[in-house]
């Protein structure tokens, strides 16, 4: 039977390798997604409200975007899952959340290009636009704005959901980039 003799050098090497693996896990997107799948982040998702308790024309649109994102999270669509395990757990209040995401606005943005459609002798020129969904990520006193945009300019295949999905990709990217700090602040 062969015995291994542990020396202080061997233990130091083993500790260094272990620490390096732990540090990589804090910055490697795949490792972070796996860690989040094992322990999902609590997220409060809500539509921003108009000031003074008024209902504004955009309130229904913001609620539609919240519904789209909620559906993506619940059905593990887009980027919200790792191996069919959710990386986000939706919660009902800001107090029980690790991160809050507010849908602030929905709108259109002109691209600067135009499209001309001709049917018979009639031509019509319209300005191209994309759909835009603006969201705010909040953790404690910190907040960052995310602007999701739909499709490519000139493409007919762009929708509000495309804009929301673009914002979702940015939010997950932000979560991965800030994972170490989020873990330090985690409530649950």
Helices and strands as residue ranges (DSSP letters): H 8-27, H 29-38, E 41-47, G 51-53, H 59-74, E 81-82, E 85-86, E 88-90, E 99-119, E 122-139, E 142-149, H 160-177, H 179-185
